Amino acid sequence: MKTRFSLMILLVLIFATKSSAQTFRKWTFTQPKMGSPFSIIVYSNDSVKASSATARAYKLVDSLNQVYSDYDAQSELSILSKKGQSAGVSDALWDILKQSQVAYQKSSGAFDITIGPLVKLWRKARKEKQLPADSVLRKAQVSVGFKWVQMNEKTHAVKLNKSAMQLDLGGIAKGYIAQKVVDFLAKEGLGASLVDAGGDLAMGQAPPSKKAWSVGVNIPSSEELLPRYLLLQNAAVATSGDMYQFVEIDGKHYSHILNPKTGLGLSHQRNVTVIAPDGATADWLATACSVLPVKKALKLCDSFPNTGLLIAEKKGTMLFRWQNSYFEKMME
């Protein structure tokens, strides 16, 4: 599970000045959702429409969170983990499970939503500042691996084929939900929208009279922005890293982000920004690219169209690695 404040993304909106756009106004709404502020920005010439559509969008967020939350014992995800099987999950849960399966396969296991048992151990370790005993860690690892999740395409039945399996959608759910809100608003006639789900950004069409949304990215561990902005529309941005979420144990730095293969927080200091066509893909790629070696992370992102990656590692100095062919077209 990860919290999205590692490479703080700041949204820079330049107001339209052309007369053709002056009838449109920017509307900003923020509510606490899923443990962090959830902001929605829309452009509309109708205040009632903007308010009404956004209110329904927040209801959509609540309904999806009731399916995906691992904190809510009554969520569909929690019940599936507890029972170990379902004769047929909802379309909402099935869709995100299918995307998680692809993510697991594409990332060679660097992204794995079955890490719930390890997440539970690591939360305890961070609180107590003591590593789990090897025997306890090995016992938890037996229940980890998406390969043990059996999914029936026809009936949408799901079975967890290892005892004590626990699913955790923390590395994909916020980006997924952010994208669902953008898609919903587009159907409501509010195509120029941007959603910030606790740092996971998903955006629709550019604001009126603008060619794109202008997004600034912080230099890690600094309030200073990178000198060039990302120009995006119909895209998503996610970040992952240990700028704020880490712990020192026996003099060693550990991230809150888990390596599914070791069961421990990452010990290399890295911040990752991913741009992708949709929120779910950006979200899980940011996690996977935090875990994978840099070369494999770049190769993974290269396998997806219209996807870009920025990695900053602390090895004495900050090193930035870009997929130049993509980013050069998307920056100013």
C-alpha positions as protocol buffer text, in pm:
chain_id: "A"
residue {
  index: 1
  type: MET
  ca { x: 0 y: 0 z: 0 }
}
residue {
  index: 2
  type: LYS
  ca { x: 132 y: 343 z: -74 }
}
residue {
  index: 3
  type: THR
  ca { x: 59 y: 706 z: 1 }
}
residue {
  index: 4
  type: ARG
  ca { x: 95 y: 951 z: -285 }
}
residue {
  index: 5
  type: PHE
  ca { x: 298 y: 1239 z: -157 }
}
residue {
  index: 6
  type: SER
  ca { x: 645 y: 1117 z: -252 }
}
residue {
  index: 7
  type: LEU
  ca { x: 708 y: 1331 z: -561 }
}
residue {
  index: 8
  type: MET
  ca { x: 449 y: 1595 z: -477 }
}
residue {
  index: 9
  type: ILE
  ca { x: 266 y: 1687 z: -794 }
}
residue {
  index: 10
  type: LEU
  ca { x: 147 y: 2044 z: -815 }
}
residue {
  index: 11
  type: LEU
  ca { x: -113 y: 2140 z: -1067 }
}
residue {
  index: 12
  type: VAL
  ca { x: -45 y: 2470 z: -1242 }
}
residue {
  index: 13
  type: LEU
  ca { x: -352 y: 2608 z: -1413 }
}
residue {
  index: 14
  type: ILE
  ca { x: -315 y: 2908 z: -1639 }
}
residue {
  index: 15
  type: PHE
  ca { x: -648 y: 3084 z: -1677 }
}
residue {
  index: 16
  type: ALA
  ca { x: -786 y: 3125 z: -2026 }
}
residue {
  index: 17
  type: THR
  ca { x: -784 y: 3478 z: -2164 }
}
residue {
  index: 18
  type: LYS
  ca { x: -959 y: 3438 z: -2494 }
}
residue {
  index: 19
  type: SER
  ca { x: -1310 y: 3576 z: -2506 }
}
residue {
  index: 20
  type: SER
  ca { x: -1448 y: 3247 z: -2636 }
}
residue {
  index: 21
  type: ALA
  ca { x: -1366 y: 3084 z: -2302 }
}
residue {
  index: 22
  type: GLN
  ca { x: -1489 y: 3357 z: -2070 }
}
residue {
  index: 23
  type: THR
  ca { x: -1836 y: 3204 z: -2042 }
}
residue {
  index: 24
  type: PHE
  ca { x: -1676 y: 2900 z: -1883 }
}
residue {
  index: 25
  type: ARG
  ca { x: -1576 y: 2905 z: -1520 }
}
residue {
  index: 26
  type: LYS
  ca { x: -1345 y: 2678 z: -1325 }
}
residue {
  index: 27
  type: TRP
  ca { x: -1524 y: 2495 z: -1042 }
}
residue {
  index: 28
  type: THR
  ca { x: -1322 y: 2322 z: -770 }
}
residue {
  index: 29
  type: PHE
  ca { x: -1466 y: 2075 z: -518 }
}
residue {
  index: 30
  type: THR
  ca { x: -1284 y: 1887 z: -241 }
}
residue {
  index: 31
  type: GLN
  ca { x: -1403 y: 1621 z: 1 }
}
residue {
  index: 32
  type: PRO
  ca { x: -1215 y: 1375 z: 224 }
}
residue {
  index: 33
  type: LYS
  ca { x: -1225 y: 1033 z: 60 }
}
residue {
  index: 34
  type: MET
  ca { x: -1019 y: 717 z: 110 }
}
residue {
  index: 35
  type: GLY
  ca { x: -804 y: 874 z: 378 }
}
residue {
  index: 36
  type: SER
  ca { x: -698 y: 1185 z: 185 }
}
residue {
  index: 37
  type: PRO
  ca { x: -842 y: 1493 z: 11 }
}
residue {
  index: 38
  type: PHE
  ca { x: -1023 y: 1407 z: -312 }
}
residue {
  index: 39
  type: SER
  ca { x: -1047 y: 1709 z: -542 }
}
residue {
  index: 40
  type: ILE
  ca { x: -1245 y: 1753 z: -861 }
}
residue {
  index: 41
  type: ILE
  ca { x: -1194 y: 2043 z: -1103 }
}
residue {
  index: 42
  type: VAL
  ca { x: -1439 y: 2101 z: -1386 }
}
residue {
  index: 43
  type: TYR
  ca { x: -1498 y: 2379 z: -1637 }
}
residue {
  index: 44
  type: SER
  ca { x: -1859 y: 2465 z: -1706 }
}
residue {
  index: 45
  type: ASN
  ca { x: -2083 y: 2759 z: -1792 }
}
residue {
  index: 46
  type: ASP
  ca { x: -2358 y: 2611 z: -1572 }
}
residue {
  index: 47
  type: SER
  ca { x: -2303 y: 2617 z: -1195 }
}
residue {
  index: 48
  type: VAL
  ca { x: -2600 y: 2390 z: -1125 }
}
residue {
  index: 49
  type: LYS
  ca { x: -2475 y: 2131 z: -1369 }
}
residue {
  index: 50
  type: ALA
  ca { x: -2124 y: 2144 z: -1223 }
}
residue {
  index: 51
  type: SER
  ca { x: -2248 y: 2102 z: -866 }
}
residue {
  index: 52
  type: SER
  ca { x: -2499 y: 1830 z: -948 }
}
residue {
  index: 53
  type: ALA
  ca { x: -2261 y: 1621 z: -1156 }
}
residue {
  index: 54
  type: THR
  ca { x: -1983 y: 1652 z: -901 }
}
residue {
  index: 55
  type: ALA
  ca { x: -2214 y: 1546 z: -617 }
}
residue {
  index: 56
  type: ARG
  ca { x: -2302 y: 1232 z: -812 }
}
residue {
  index: 57
  type: ALA
  ca { x: -1933 y: 1177 z: -885 }
}
residue {
  index: 58
  type: TYR
  ca { x: -1859 y: 1173 z: -512 }
}
residue {
  index: 59
  type: LYS
  ca { x: -2136 y: 918 z: -462 }
}
residue {
  index: 60
  type: LEU
  ca { x: -1961 y: 707 z: -727 }
}
residue {
  index: 61
  type: VAL
  ca { x: -1637 y: 735 z: -528 }
}
residue {
  index: 62
  type: ASP
  ca { x: -1815 y: 617 z: -212 }
}
residue {
  index: 63
  type: SER
  ca { x: -1978 y: 324 z: -389 }
}
residue {
  index: 64
  type: LEU
  ca { x: -1647 y: 207 z: -537 }
}
residue {
  index: 65
  type: ASN
  ca { x: -1465 y: 250 z: -207 }
}
residue {
  index: 66
  type: GLN
  ca { x: -1726 y: 24 z: -44 }
}
residue {
  index: 67
  type: VAL
  ca { x: -1616 y: -242 z: -292 }
}
residue {
  index: 68
  type: TYR
  ca { x: -1237 y: -191 z: -279 }
}
residue {
  index: 69
  type: SER
  ca { x: -1153 y: -86 z: 78 }
}
residue {
  index: 70
  type: ASP
  ca { x: -934 y: -321 z: 282 }
}
residue {
  index: 71
  type: TYR
  ca { x: -1002 y: -112 z: 593 }
}
residue {
  index: 72
  type: ASP
  ca { x: -1378 y: -175 z: 581 }
}
residue {
  index: 73
  type: ALA
  ca { x: -1451 y: -528 z: 704 }
}
residue {
  index: 74
  type: GLN
  ca { x: -1784 y: -519 z: 515 }
}
residue {
  index: 75
  type: SER
  ca { x: -1640 y: -422 z: 176 }
}
residue {
  index: 76
  type: GLU
  ca { x: -1671 y: -674 z: -104 }
}
residue {
  index: 77
  type: LEU
  ca { x: -1293 y: -705 z: -117 }
}
residue {
  index: 78
  type: SER
  ca { x: -1266 y: -778 z: 257 }
}
residue {
  index: 79
  type: ILE
  ca { x: -1544 y: -1037 z: 243 }
}
residue {
  index: 80
  type: LEU
  ca { x: -1372 y: -1210 z: -51 }
}
residue {
  index: 81
  type: SER
  ca { x: -1044 y: -1219 z: 143 }
}
residue {
  index: 82
  type: LYS
  ca { x: -1218 y: -1355 z: 453 }
}
residue {
  index: 83
  type: LYS
  ca { x: -1420 y: -1625 z: 276 }
}
residue {
  index: 84
  type: GLY
  ca { x: -1152 y: -1710 z: 22 }
}
residue {
  index: 85
  type: GLN
  ca { x: -1400 y: -1739 z: -263 }
}
residue {
  index: 86
  type: SER
  ca { x: -1703 y: -1589 z: -433 }
}
residue {
  index: 87
  type: ALA
  ca { x: -1949 y: -1747 z: -673 }
}
residue {
  index: 88
  type: GLY
  ca { x: -1953 y: -1424 z: -868 }
}
residue {
  index: 89
  type: VAL
  ca { x: -1801 y: -1087 z: -780 }
}
residue {
  index: 90
  type: SER
  ca { x: -1948 y: -755 z: -892 }
}
residue {
  index: 91
  type: ASP
  ca { x: -1847 y: -603 z: -1225 }
}
residue {
  index: 92
  type: ALA
  ca { x: -1660 y: -331 z: -1036 }
}
residue {
  index: 93
  type: LEU
  ca { x: -1447 y: -580 z: -844 }
}
residue {
  index: 94
  type: TRP
  ca { x: -1399 y: -808 z: -1143 }
}
residue {
  index: 95
  type: ASP
  ca { x: -1266 y: -526 z: -1359 }
}
residue {
  index: 96
  type: ILE
  ca { x: -1004 y: -410 z: -1110 }
}
residue {
  index: 97
  type: LEU
  ca { x: -901 y: -769 z: -1037 }
}
residue {
  index: 98
  type: LYS
  ca { x: -847 y: -829 z: -1410 }
}
residue {
  index: 99
  type: GLN
  ca { x: -635 y: -514 z: -1437 }
}
residue {
  index: 100
  type: SER
  ca { x: -440 y: -624 z: -1130 }
}
residue {
  index: 101
  type: GLN
  ca { x: -379 y: -963 z: -1288 }
}
residue {
  index: 102
  type: VAL
  ca { x: -235 y: -797 z: -1599 }
}
residue {
  index: 103
  type: ALA
  ca { x: -21 y: -572 z: -1378 }
}
residue {
  index: 104
  type: TYR
  ca { x: 115 y: -874 z: -1190 }
}
residue {
  index: 105
  type: GLN
  ca { x: 202 y: -1054 z: -1511 }
}
residue {
  index: 106
  type: LYS
  ca { x: 351 y: -753 z: -1690 }
}
residue {
  index: 107
  type: SER
  ca { x: 562 y: -652 z: -1390 }
}
residue {
  index: 108
  type: SER
  ca { x: 686 y: -1007 z: -1317 }
}
residue {
  index: 109
  type: GLY
  ca { x: 529 y: -985 z: -974 }
}
residue {
  index: 110
  type: ALA
  ca { x: 665 y: -643 z: -875 }
}
residue {
  index: 111
  type: PHE
  ca { x: 301 y: -533 z: -844 }
}
residue {
  index: 112
  type: ASP
  ca { x: 89 y: -782 z: -653 }
}
residue {
  index: 113
  type: ILE
  ca { x: -242 y: -713 z: -478 }
}
residue {
  index: 114
  type: THR
  ca { x: -214 y: -1036 z: -274 }
}
residue {
  index: 115
  type: ILE
  ca { x: 47 y: -876 z: -45 }
}
residue {
  index: 116
  type: GLY
  ca { x: -215 y: -810 z: 225 }
}
residue {
  index: 117
  type: PRO
  ca { x: -50 y: -1041 z: 483 }
}
residue {
  index: 118
  type: LEU
  ca { x: 286 y: -869 z: 426 }
}
residue {
  index: 119
  type: VAL
  ca { x: 130 y: -522 z: 446 }
}
residue {
  index: 120
  type: LYS
  ca { x: -17 y: -611 z: 785 }
}
residue {
  index: 121
  type: LEU
  ca { x: 325 y: -723 z: 911 }
}
residue {
  index: 122
  type: TRP
  ca { x: 502 y: -418 z: 771 }
}
residue {
  index: 123
  type: ARG
  ca { x: 255 y: -175 z: 929 }
}
residue {
  index: 124
  type: LYS
  ca { x: 333 y: -337 z: 1262 }
}
residue {
  index: 125
  type: ALA
  ca { x: 708 y: -324 z: 1193 }
}
residue {
  index: 126
  type: ARG
  ca { x: 694 y: 46 z: 1108 }
}
residue {
  index: 127
  type: LYS
  ca { x: 497 y: 121 z: 1422 }
}
residue {
  index: 128
  type: GLU
  ca { x: 729 y: -75 z: 1649 }
}
residue {
  index: 129
  type: LYS
  ca { x: 1046 y: 1 z: 1447 }
}
residue {
  index: 130
  type: GLN
  ca { x: 1138 y: -365 z: 1451 }
}
residue {
  index: 131
  type: LEU
  ca { x: 1170 y: -602 z: 1157 }
}
residue {
  index: 132
  type: PRO
  ca { x: 943 y: -908 z: 1149 }
}
residue {
  index: 133
  type: ALA
  ca { x: 1103 y: -1234 z: 1256 }
}
residue {
  index: 134
  type: ASP
  ca { x: 1218 y: -1444 z: 959 }
}
residue {
  index: 135
  type: SER
  ca { x: 983 y: -1727 z: 1054 }
}
residue {
  index: 136
  type: VAL
  ca { x: 684 y: -1493 z: 1069 }
}
residue {
  index: 137
  type: LEU
  ca { x: 779 y: -1336 z: 737 }
}
residue {
  index: 138
  type: ARG
  ca { x: 817 y: -1672 z: 565 }
}
residue {
  index: 139
  type: LYS
  ca { x: 477 y: -1785 z: 694 }
}
residue {
  index: 140
  type: ALA
  ca { x: 310 y: -1473 z: 552 }
}
residue {
  index: 141
  type: GLN
  ca { x: 489 y: -1508 z: 217 }
}
residue {
  index: 142
  type: VAL
  ca { x: 330 y: -1851 z: 163 }
}
residue {
  index: 143
  type: SER
  ca { x: -5 y: -1675 z: 112 }
}
residue {
  index: 144
  type: VAL
  ca { x: 129 y: -1418 z: -137 }
}
residue {
  index: 145
  type: GLY
  ca { x: 118 y: -1447 z: -516 }
}
residue {
  index: 146
  type: PHE
  ca { x: -151 y: -1357 z: -770 }
}
residue {
  index: 147
  type: LYS
  ca { x: -83 y: -1692 z: -937 }
}
residue {
  index: 148
  type: TRP
  ca { x: -291 y: -1842 z: -654 }
}
residue {
  index: 149
  type: VAL
  ca { x: -598 y: -1636 z: -754 }
}
residue {
  index: 150
  type: GLN
  ca { x: -837 y: -1839 z: -971 }
}
residue {
  index: 151
  type: MET
  ca { x: -1076 y: -1638 z: -1188 }
}
residue {
  index: 152
  type: ASN
  ca { x: -1363 y: -1773 z: -1400 }
}
residue {
  index: 153
  type: GLU
  ca { x: -1423 y: -1554 z: -1705 }
}
residue {
  index: 154
  type: LYS
  ca { x: -1779 y: -1677 z: -1761 }
}
residue {
  index: 155
  type: THR
  ca { x: -1923 y: -1661 z: -1411 }
}
residue {
  index: 156
  type: HIS
  ca { x: -1685 y: -1406 z: -1255 }
}
residue {
  index: 157
  type: ALA
  ca { x: -1627 y: -1653 z: -974 }
}
residue {
  index: 158
  type: VAL
  ca { x: -1305 y: -1590 z: -781 }
}
residue {
  index: 159
  type: LYS
  ca { x: -1119 y: -1832 z: -556 }
}
residue {
  index: 160
  type: LEU
  ca { x: -810 y: -1766 z: -344 }
}
residue {
  index: 161
  type: ASN
  ca { x: -620 y: -2093 z: -352 }
}
residue {
  index: 162
  type: LYS
  ca { x: -399 y: -2033 z: -50 }
}
residue {
  index: 163
  type: SER
  ca { x: -513 y: -2006 z: 310 }
}
residue {
  index: 164
  type: ALA
  ca { x: -493 y: -1667 z: 482 }
}
residue {
  index: 165
  type: MET
  ca { x: -474 y: -1475 z: 152 }
}
residue {
  index: 166
  type: GLN
  ca { x: -561 y: -1109 z: 183 }
}
residue {
  index: 167
  type: LEU
  ca { x: -607 y: -871 z: -110 }
}
residue {
  index: 168
  type: ASP
  ca { x: -487 y: -511 z: -93 }
}
residue {
  index: 169
  type: LEU
  ca { x: -578 y: -269 z: -375 }
}
residue {
  index: 170
  type: GLY
  ca { x: -384 y: 22 z: -227 }
}
residue {
  index: 171
  type: GLY
  ca { x: -152 y: 45 z: -526 }
}
residue {
  index: 172
  type: ILE
  ca { x: -424 y: 73 z: -791 }
}
residue {
  index: 173
  type: ALA
  ca { x: -761 y: 173 z: -642 }
}
residue {
  index: 174
  type: LYS
  ca { x: -713 y: 550 z: -615 }
}
residue {
  index: 175
  type: GLY
  ca { x: -594 y: 585 z: -973 }
}
residue {
  index: 176
  type: TYR
  ca { x: -869 y: 353 z: -1092 }
}
residue {
  index: 177
  type: ILE
  ca { x: -1139 y: 551 z: -910 }
}
residue {
  index: 178
  type: ALA
  ca { x: -998 y: 885 z: -1027 }
}
residue {
  index: 179
  type: GLN
  ca { x: -1026 y: 764 z: -1387 }
}
residue {
  index: 180
  type: LYS
  ca { x: -1382 y: 642 z: -1332 }
}
residue {
  index: 181
  type: VAL
  ca { x: -1477 y: 989 z: -1208 }
}
residue {
  index: 182
  type: VAL
  ca { x: -1321 y: 1156 z: -1515 }
}
residue {
  index: 183
  type: ASP
  ca { x: -1508 y: 914 z: -1743 }
}
residue {
  index: 184
  type: PHE
  ca { x: -1833 y: 977 z: -1554 }
}
residue {
  index: 185
  type: LEU
  ca { x: -1798 y: 1355 z: -1580 }
}
residue {
  index: 186
  type: ALA
  ca { x: -1732 y: 1329 z: -1954 }
}
residue {
  index: 187
  type: LYS
  ca { x: -2062 y: 1143 z: -1995 }
}
residue {
  index: 188
  type: GLU
  ca { x: -2229 y: 1424 z: -1799 }
}
residue {
  index: 189
  type: GLY
  ca { x: -2100 y: 1677 z: -2053 }
}
residue {
  index: 190
  type: LEU
  ca { x: -1807 y: 1795 z: -1840 }
}
residue {
  index: 191
  type: GLY
  ca { x: -1520 y: 1678 z: -2055 }
}
residue {
  index: 192
  type: ALA
  ca { x: -1273 y: 1939 z: -1926 }
}
residue {
  index: 193
  type: SER
  ca { x: -1208 y: 1789 z: -1584 }
}
residue {
  index: 194
  type: LEU
  ca { x: -923 y: 1694 z: -1356 }
}
residue {
  index: 195
  type: VAL
  ca { x: -940 y: 1464 z: -1053 }
}
residue {
  index: 196
  type: ASP
  ca { x: -681 y: 1451 z: -776 }
}
residue {
  index: 197
  type: ALA
  ca { x: -730 y: 1140 z: -560 }
}
residue {
  index: 198
  type: GLY
  ca { x: -475 y: 1201 z: -287 }
}
residue {
  index: 199
  type: GLY
  ca { x: -197 y: 1268 z: -539 }
}
residue {
  index: 200
  type: ASP
  ca { x: -312 y: 1038 z: -819 }
}
residue {
  index: 201
  type: LEU
  ca { x: -419 y: 1262 z: -1106 }
}
residue {
  index: 202
  type: ALA
  ca { x: -656 y: 1175 z: -1390 }
}
residue {
  index: 203
  type: MET
  ca { x: -765 y: 1434 z: -1641 }
}
residue {
  index: 204
  type: GLY
  ca { x: -998 y: 1468 z: -1936 }
}
residue {
  index: 205
  type: GLN
  ca { x: -994 y: 1727 z: -2212 }
}
residue {
  index: 206
  type: ALA
  ca { x: -791 y: 2045 z: -2177 }
}
residue {
  index: 207
  type: PRO
  ca { x: -954 y: 2353 z: -2020 }
}
residue {
  index: 208
  type: PRO
  ca { x: -1133 y: 2583 z: -2267 }
}
residue {
  index: 209
  type: SER
  ca { x: -894 y: 2763 z: -2506 }
}
residue {
  index: 210
  type: LYS
  ca { x: -594 y: 2578 z: -2363 }
}
residue {
  index: 211
  type: LYS
  ca { x: -403 y: 2303 z: -2542 }
}
residue {
  index: 212
  type: ALA
  ca { x: -348 y: 2100 z: -2226 }
}
residue {
  index: 213
  type: TRP
  ca { x: -347 y: 2090 z: -1849 }
}
residue {
  index: 214
  type: SER
  ca { x: -14 y: 2221 z: -1721 }
}
residue {
  index: 215
  type: VAL
  ca { x: 126 y: 2004 z: -1441 }
}
residue {
  index: 216
  type: GLY
  ca { x: 435 y: 2086 z: -1237 }
}
residue {
  index: 217
  type: VAL
  ca { x: 640 y: 1816 z: -1063 }
}
residue {
  index: 218
  type: ASN
  ca { x: 841 y: 1878 z: -748 }
}
residue {
  index: 219
  type: ILE
  ca { x: 1206 y: 1793 z: -724 }
}
residue {
  index: 220
  type: PRO
  ca { x: 1221 y: 1522 z: -456 }
}
residue {
  index: 221
  type: SER
  ca { x: 1274 y: 1650 z: -100 }
}
residue {
  index: 222
  type: SER
  ca { x: 1231 y: 2006 z: -222 }
}
residue {
  index: 223
  type: GLU
  ca { x: 960 y: 2266 z: -270 }
}
residue {
  index: 224
  type: GLU
  ca { x: 1121 y: 2358 z: -601 }
}
residue {
  index: 225
  type: LEU
  ca { x: 952 y: 2253 z: -923 }
}
residue {
  index: 226
  type: LEU
  ca { x: 1129 y: 2100 z: -1218 }
}
residue {
  index: 227
  type: PRO
  ca { x: 1195 y: 2378 z: -1472 }
}
residue {
  index: 228
  type: ARG
  ca { x: 957 y: 2236 z: -1731 }
}
residue {
  index: 229
  type: TYR
  ca { x: 589 y: 2151 z: -1696 }
}
residue {
  index: 230
  type: LEU
  ca { x: 403 y: 1848 z: -1827 }
}
residue {
  index: 231
  type: LEU
  ca { x: 134 y: 1935 z: -2082 }
}
residue {
  index: 232
  type: LEU
  ca { x: -137 y: 1670 z: -2065 }
}
residue {
  index: 233
  type: GLN
  ca { x: -494 y: 1590 z: -2151 }
}
residue {
  index: 234
  type: ASN
  ca { x: -686 y: 1260 z: -2148 }
}
residue {
  index: 235
  type: ALA
  ca { x: -404 y: 1119 z: -1938 }
}
residue {
  index: 236
  type: ALA
  ca { x: -311 y: 1034 z: -1579 }
}
residue {
  index: 237
  type: VAL
  ca { x: -14 y: 1096 z: -1351 }
}
residue {
  index: 238
  type: ALA
  ca { x: 87 y: 896 z: -1043 }
}
residue {
  index: 239
  type: THR
  ca { x: 383 y: 920 z: -810 }
}
residue {
  index: 240
  type: SER
  ca { x: 541 y: 681 z: -567 }
}
residue {
  index: 241
  type: GLY
  ca { x: 831 y: 711 z: -326 }
}
residue {
  index: 242
  type: ASP
  ca { x: 949 y: 749 z: 30 }
}
residue {
  index: 243
  type: MET
  ca { x: 973 y: 1126 z: 66 }
}
residue {
  index: 244
  type: TYR
  ca { x: 735 y: 1121 z: 364 }
}
residue {
  index: 245
  type: GLN
  ca { x: 654 y: 756 z: 431 }
}
residue {
  index: 246
  type: PHE
  ca { x: 961 y: 572 z: 560 }
}
residue {
  index: 247
  type: VAL
  ca { x: 1110 y: 430 z: 876 }
}
residue {
  index: 248
  type: GLU
  ca { x: 1462 y: 384 z: 1015 }
}
residue {
  index: 249
  type: ILE
  ca { x: 1522 y: 39 z: 1167 }
}
residue {
  index: 250
  type: ASP
  ca { x: 1866 y: -52 z: 1304 }
}
residue {
  index: 251
  type: GLY
  ca { x: 2011 y: 243 z: 1118 }
}
residue {
  index: 252
  type: LYS
  ca { x: 1868 y: 137 z: 780 }
}
residue {
  index: 253
  type: HIS
  ca { x: 1617 y: 335 z: 574 }
}
residue {
  index: 254
  type: TYR
  ca { x: 1303 y: 145 z: 468 }
}
residue {
  index: 255
  type: SER
  ca { x: 1019 y: 273 z: 248 }
}
residue {
  index: 256
  type: HIS
  ca { x: 651 y: 216 z: 317 }
}
residue {
  index: 257
  type: ILE
  ca { x: 641 y: 53 z: -30 }
}
residue {
  index: 258
  type: LEU
  ca { x: 681 y: -323 z: -8 }
}
residue {
  index: 259
  type: ASN
  ca { x: 878 y: -554 z: -229 }
}
residue {
  index: 260
  type: PRO
  ca { x: 644 y: -855 z: -268 }
}
residue {
  index: 261
  type: LYS
  ca { x: 940 y: -1090 z: -308 }
}
residue {
  index: 262
  type: THR
  ca { x: 1114 y: -992 z: 18 }
}
residue {
  index: 263
  type: GLY
  ca { x: 816 y: -883 z: 226 }
}
residue {
  index: 264
  type: LEU
  ca { x: 1011 y: -578 z: 345 }
}
residue {
  index: 265
  type: GLY
  ca { x: 995 y: -210 z: 261 }
}
residue {
  index: 266
  type: LEU
  ca { x: 1225 y: -93 z: -17 }
}
residue {
  index: 267
  type: SER
  ca { x: 1568 y: 9 z: 109 }
}
residue {
  index: 268
  type: HIS
  ca { x: 1673 y: 206 z: -201 }
}
residue {
  index: 269
  type: GLN
  ca { x: 1564 y: 571 z: -193 }
}
residue {
  index: 270
  type: ARG
  ca { x: 1373 y: 640 z: -511 }
}
residue {
  index: 271
  type: ASN
  ca { x: 1090 y: 861 z: -631 }
}
residue {
  index: 272
  type: VAL
  ca { x: 891 y: 770 z: -940 }
}
residue {
  index: 273
  type: THR
  ca { x: 648 y: 963 z: -1160 }
}
residue {
  index: 274
  type: VAL
  ca { x: 449 y: 781 z: -1427 }
}
residue {
  index: 275
  type: ILE
  ca { x: 230 y: 926 z: -1701 }
}
residue {
  index: 276
  type: ALA
  ca { x: -15 y: 686 z: -1864 }
}
residue {
  index: 277
  type: PRO
  ca { x: -338 y: 701 z: -2063 }
}
residue {
  index: 278
  type: ASP
  ca { x: -551 y: 604 z: -1760 }
}
residue {
  index: 279
  type: GLY
  ca { x: -540 y: 634 z: -1383 }
}
residue {
  index: 280
  type: ALA
  ca { x: -523 y: 265 z: -1292 }
}
residue {
  index: 281
  type: THR
  ca { x: -226 y: 201 z: -1521 }
}
residue {
  index: 282
  type: ALA
  ca { x: -38 y: 506 z: -1395 }
}
residue {
  index: 283
  type: ASP
  ca { x: -105 y: 403 z: -1035 }
}
residue {
  index: 284
  type: TRP
  ca { x: 20 y: 45 z: -1049 }
}
residue {
  index: 285
  type: LEU
  ca { x: 312 y: 130 z: -1277 }
}
residue {
  index: 286
  type: ALA
  ca { x: 434 y: 383 z: -1020 }
}
residue {
  index: 287
  type: THR
  ca { x: 447 y: 105 z: -760 }
}
residue {
  index: 288
  type: ALA
  ca { x: 605 y: -153 z: -991 }
}
residue {
  index: 289
  type: CYS
  ca { x: 869 y: 93 z: -1113 }
}
residue {
  index: 290
  type: SER
  ca { x: 957 y: 172 z: -753 }
}
residue {
  index: 291
  type: VAL
  ca { x: 1029 y: -198 z: -692 }
}
residue {
  index: 292
  type: LEU
  ca { x: 1199 y: -297 z: -1018 }
}
residue {
  index: 293
  type: PRO
  ca { x: 1560 y: -218 z: -1112 }
}
residue {
  index: 294
  type: VAL
  ca { x: 1576 y: 100 z: -1322 }
}
residue {
  index: 295
  type: LYS
  ca { x: 1644 y: -75 z: -1654 }
}
residue {
  index: 296
  type: LYS
  ca { x: 1353 y: -314 z: -1603 }
}
residue {
  index: 297
  type: ALA
  ca { x: 1127 y: -25 z: -1499 }
}
residue {
  index: 298
  type: LEU
  ca { x: 1207 y: 162 z: -1820 }
}
residue {
  index: 299
  type: LYS
  ca { x: 1148 y: -152 z: -2024 }
}
residue {
  index: 300
  type: LEU
  ca { x: 814 y: -208 z: -1853 }
}
residue {
  index: 301
  type: CYS
  ca { x: 691 y: 143 z: -1932 }
}
residue {
  index: 302
  type: ASP
  ca { x: 816 y: 112 z: -2289 }
}
residue {
  index: 303
  type: SER
  ca { x: 578 y: -183 z: -2332 }
}
residue {
  index: 304
  type: PHE
  ca { x: 278 y: 50 z: -2285 }
}
residue {
  index: 305
  type: PRO
  ca { x: 182 y: 310 z: -2549 }
}
residue {
  index: 306
  type: ASN
  ca { x: 183 y: 680 z: -2457 }
}
residue {
  index: 307
  type: THR
  ca { x: 346 y: 611 z: -2122 }
}
residue {
  index: 308
  type: GLY
  ca { x: 636 y: 799 z: -1967 }
}
residue {
  index: 309
  type: LEU
  ca { x: 858 y: 750 z: -1664 }
}
residue {
  index: 310
  type: LEU
  ca { x: 1071 y: 976 z: -1444 }
}
residue {
  index: 311
  type: ILE
  ca { x: 1290 y: 818 z: -1177 }
}
residue {
  index: 312
  type: ALA
  ca { x: 1490 y: 1010 z: -919 }
}
residue {
  index: 313
  type: GLU
  ca { x: 1732 y: 808 z: -709 }
}
residue {
  index: 314
  type: LYS
  ca { x: 1940 y: 933 z: -419 }
}
residue {
  index: 315
  type: LYS
  ca { x: 2295 y: 808 z: -461 }
}
residue {
  index: 316
  type: GLY
  ca { x: 2482 y: 1106 z: -331 }
}
residue {
  index: 317
  type: THR
  ca { x: 2298 y: 1324 z: -582 }
}
residue {
  index: 318
  type: MET
  ca { x: 1962 y: 1310 z: -756 }
}
residue {
  index: 319
  type: LEU
  ca { x: 1963 y: 1134 z: -1090 }
}
residue {
  index: 320
  type: PHE
  ca { x: 1672 y: 1181 z: -1331 }
}
residue {
  index: 321
  type: ARG
  ca { x: 1599 y: 926 z: -1598 }
}
residue {
  index: 322
  type: TRP
  ca { x: 1347 y: 1015 z: -1863 }
}
residue {
  index: 323
  type: GLN
  ca { x: 1188 y: 840 z: -2155 }
}
residue {
  index: 324
  type: ASN
  ca { x: 1283 y: 1132 z: -2375 }
}
residue {
  index: 325
  type: SER
  ca { x: 1091 y: 1038 z: -2688 }
}
residue {
  index: 326
  type: TYR
  ca { x: 763 y: 1069 z: -2498 }
}
residue {
  index: 327
  type: PHE
  ca { x: 832 y: 1349 z: -2254 }
}
residue {
  index: 328
  type: GLU
  ca { x: 986 y: 1590 z: -2503 }
}
residue {
  index: 329
  type: LYS
  ca { x: 650 y: 1606 z: -2680 }
}
residue {
  index: 330
  type: MET
  ca { x: 465 y: 1663 z: -2353 }
}
residue {
  index: 331
  type: MET
  ca { x: 669 y: 1938 z: -2187 }
}
residue {
  index: 332
  type: GLU
  ca { x: 718 y: 2313 z: -2208 }
}
